[in-house]
Amino acid sequence: MNNVQVPDSLKFSLEACRKNAGLTLREAAEILGIGYQRLSKYENDSSDIPMSLLSKMSFVYQVP
């Protein structure tokens, strides 16, 4: 699996990007095809995030 260790500063940004996109945690998780608890974990701790999911987040949250 191709996972990326995300710096703490980026993890806070993931939540901000989701909120700026106007999505709740549950809405974003459904769109991304993951559980809301997993998305919350990715936003709040040092979990490895699959590169494919980061790419999808970028698209969904409209972040280049």
MDAnalysis code that builds the backbone (N, CA, C; Angstrom):
import MDAnalysis as mda
import numpy as np

u = mda.Universe.empty(192, n_residues=64, atom_resindex=np.repeat(np.arange(64), 3), trajectory=True)
u.add_TopologyAttr("name", ["N", "CA", "C"] * 64)
u.add_TopologyAttr("resid", np.arange(1, 65))
u.add_TopologyAttr("resname", ["MET", "ASN", "ASN", "VAL", "GLN", "VAL", "PRO", "ASP", "SER", "LEU", "LYS", "PHE", "SER", "LEU", "GLU", "ALA", "CYS", "ARG", "LYS", "ASN", "ALA", "GLY", "LEU", "THR", "LEU", "ARG", "GLU", "ALA", "ALA", "GLU", "ILE", "LEU", "GLY", "ILE", "GLY", "TYR", "GLN", "ARG", "LEU", "SER", "LYS", "TYR", "GLU", "ASN", "ASP", "SER", "SER", "ASP", "ILE", "PRO", "MET", "SER", "LEU", "LEU", "SER", "LYS", "MET", "SER", "PHE", "VAL", "TYR", "GLN", "VAL", "PRO"])
u.atoms.positions = np.array([
    [0.846, -1.171, 0.000],
    [0.000, 0.000, 0.000],
    [0.893, 1.235, 0.000],
    [0.479, 2.266, -0.694],
    [1.257, 3.492, -0.827],
    [0.708, 4.548, 0.131],
    [1.199, 4.551, 1.365],
    [0.734, 5.493, 2.380],
    [1.751, 6.594, 2.585],
    [1.268, 7.724, 3.065],
    [2.107, 8.890, 3.299],
    [1.969, 9.298, 4.756],
    [3.085, 9.534, 5.433],
    [3.035, 10.067, 6.795],
    [2.779, 11.565, 6.676],
    [1.657, 12.006, 7.193],
    [1.244, 13.397, 7.037],
    [1.717, 14.217, 8.227],
    [2.374, 15.359, 7.981],
    [2.812, 16.222, 9.086],
    [1.616, 16.759, 9.875],
    [1.824, 17.050, 11.163],
    [0.752, 17.572, 12.008],
    [0.086, 18.800, 11.410],
    [0.851, 19.693, 10.823],
    [0.280, 20.924, 10.272],
    [-0.700, 20.628, 9.149],
    [-0.469, 19.584, 8.376],
    [-1.370, 19.226, 7.289],
    [-2.645, 18.595, 7.815],
    [-2.553, 17.833, 8.886],
    [-3.739, 17.188, 9.434],
    [-4.776, 18.217, 9.873],
    [-4.323, 19.289, 10.463],
    [-5.257, 20.344, 10.827],
    [-5.866, 20.949, 9.575],
    [-5.093, 21.044, 8.530],
    [-5.571, 21.601, 7.278],
    [-6.619, 20.710, 6.620],
    [-6.526, 19.400, 6.802],
    [-7.521, 18.509, 6.215],
    [-8.913, 18.831, 6.746],
    [-9.015, 19.055, 8.026],
    [-10.309, 19.419, 8.607],
    [-10.763, 20.772, 8.079],
    [-9.857, 21.730, 8.001],
    [-10.202, 23.057, 7.497],
    [-10.653, 22.986, 6.041],
    [-9.972, 22.185, 5.238],
    [-10.349, 22.035, 3.824],
    [-11.748, 21.448, 3.697],
    [-12.045, 20.448, 4.519],
    [-13.378, 19.840, 4.491],
    [-14.442, 20.862, 4.852],
    [-14.189, 21.612, 5.904],
    [-15.157, 22.621, 6.337],
    [-15.295, 23.734, 5.311],
    [-14.184, 24.140, 4.702],
    [-14.239, 25.168, 3.661],
    [-15.021, 24.690, 2.442],
    [-15.038, 23.379, 2.225],
    [-15.812, 22.805, 1.126],
    [-17.293, 22.692, 1.493],
    [-17.624, 23.054, 2.733],
    [-19.012, 23.034, 3.180],
    [-19.533, 21.643, 3.505],
    [-18.627, 20.743, 3.866],
    [-19.014, 19.361, 4.137],
    [-18.886, 19.024, 5.615],
    [-19.862, 18.283, 6.108],
    [-19.736, 17.737, 7.453],
    [-18.812, 16.528, 7.379],
    [-18.399, 16.057, 8.518],
    [-17.545, 14.874, 8.580],
    [-18.236, 13.684, 7.910],
    [-19.500, 13.484, 8.224],
    [-20.243, 12.346, 7.660],
    [-20.445, 12.491, 6.153],
    [-20.749, 13.696, 5.685],
    [-20.924, 13.910, 4.244],
    [-19.635, 13.623, 3.484],
    [-18.536, 14.159, 3.994],
    [-17.247, 13.957, 3.330],
    [-16.869, 12.483, 3.327],
    [-17.068, 11.817, 4.446],
    [-16.728, 10.396, 4.531],
    [-17.530, 9.585, 3.518],
    [-18.801, 9.899, 3.379],
    [-19.639, 9.178, 2.418],
    [-19.141, 9.401, 0.988],
    [-18.831, 10.630, 0.651],
    [-18.321, 10.943, -0.687],
    [-16.991, 10.239, -0.938],
    [-16.145, 10.210, 0.086],
    [-14.822, 9.603, -0.043],
    [-14.864, 8.075, 0.007],
    [-15.994, 7.530, 0.437],
    [-16.134, 6.080, 0.484],
    [-15.455, 5.434, 1.677],
    [-15.355, 6.187, 2.777],
    [-14.775, 5.650, 4.007],
    [-15.714, 5.961, 5.166],
    [-15.488, 5.335, 6.293],
    [-16.291, 5.607, 7.475],
    [-15.943, 6.968, 8.073],
    [-16.931, 7.608, 8.683],
    [-16.679, 8.927, 9.264],
    [-15.669, 8.852, 10.402],
    [-15.633, 7.736, 11.113],
    [-14.665, 7.599, 12.201],
    [-13.241, 7.532, 11.656],
    [-13.068, 6.866, 10.516],
    [-11.742, 6.794, 9.895],
    [-11.319, 8.183, 9.417],
    [-12.247, 8.928, 8.812],
    [-11.922, 10.276, 8.353],
    [-11.541, 11.154, 9.541],
    [-12.281, 11.039, 10.624],
    [-11.955, 11.798, 11.826],
    [-10.558, 11.448, 12.320],
    [-10.216, 10.167, 12.288],
    [-8.885, 9.736, 12.714],
    [-7.818, 10.354, 11.819],
    [-8.041, 10.346, 10.511],
    [-7.080, 10.951, 9.592],
    [-6.920, 12.445, 9.864],
    [-7.996, 13.106, 10.234],
    [-7.936, 14.539, 10.511],
    [-7.272, 14.849, 11.849],
    [-7.302, 13.899, 12.776],
    [-6.893, 14.211, 14.145],
    [-5.663, 13.508, 14.696],
    [-5.117, 12.538, 13.986],
    [-3.922, 11.898, 14.528],
    [-2.941, 11.550, 13.418],
    [-1.943, 10.784, 13.749],
    [-0.834, 10.555, 12.822],
    [-1.005, 9.306, 11.965],
    [-2.221, 8.938, 11.661],
    [-2.449, 7.776, 10.799],
    [-1.834, 8.000, 9.428],
    [-1.379, 6.914, 8.846],
    [-0.914, 6.975, 7.462],
    [-2.136, 7.044, 6.554],
    [-2.124, 8.006, 5.654],
    [-3.237, 8.181, 4.731],
    [-2.817, 7.663, 3.361],
    [-3.601, 6.765, 2.762],
    [-3.261, 6.293, 1.424],
    [-3.200, 7.466, 0.436],
    [-2.204, 7.450, -0.434],
    [-2.038, 8.515, -1.411],
    [-3.292, 8.667, -2.275],
    [-3.928, 7.553, -2.600],
    [-5.145, 7.617, -3.418],
    [-6.255, 8.383, -2.696],
    [-6.325, 8.252, -1.372],
    [-7.336, 8.981, -0.602],
    [-6.988, 10.464, -0.530],
    [-5.712, 10.792, -0.365],
    [-5.310, 12.204, -0.371],
    [-5.668, 12.855, -1.697],
    [-5.472, 12.133, -2.773],
    [-5.808, 12.648, -4.096],
    [-7.314, 12.886, -4.213],
    [-8.099, 11.946, -3.710],
    [-9.553, 12.087, -3.751],
    [-10.009, 13.250, -2.874],
    [-9.387, 13.414, -1.699],
    [-9.714, 14.541, -0.825],
    [-9.445, 15.860, -1.539],
    [-8.329, 15.926, -2.225],
    [-7.969, 17.133, -2.959],
    [-9.050, 17.485, -3.973],
    [-9.555, 16.487, -4.676],
    [-10.602, 16.711, -5.670],
    [-11.912, 17.122, -5.000],
    [-12.330, 16.366, -3.995],
    [-13.607, 16.621, -3.322],
    [-13.603, 17.976, -2.616],
    [-12.486, 18.311, -1.967],
    [-12.394, 19.566, -1.227],
    [-12.002, 20.733, -2.131],
    [-11.751, 20.452, -3.405],
    [-11.370, 21.453, -4.405],
    [-10.103, 22.194, -4.004],
    [-9.095, 21.398, -3.634],
    [-7.783, 21.923, -3.259],
    [-6.782, 21.415, -4.287],
    [-6.038, 22.324, -4.925],
    [-5.082, 21.883, -5.955],
    [-3.927, 21.075, -5.384],
])
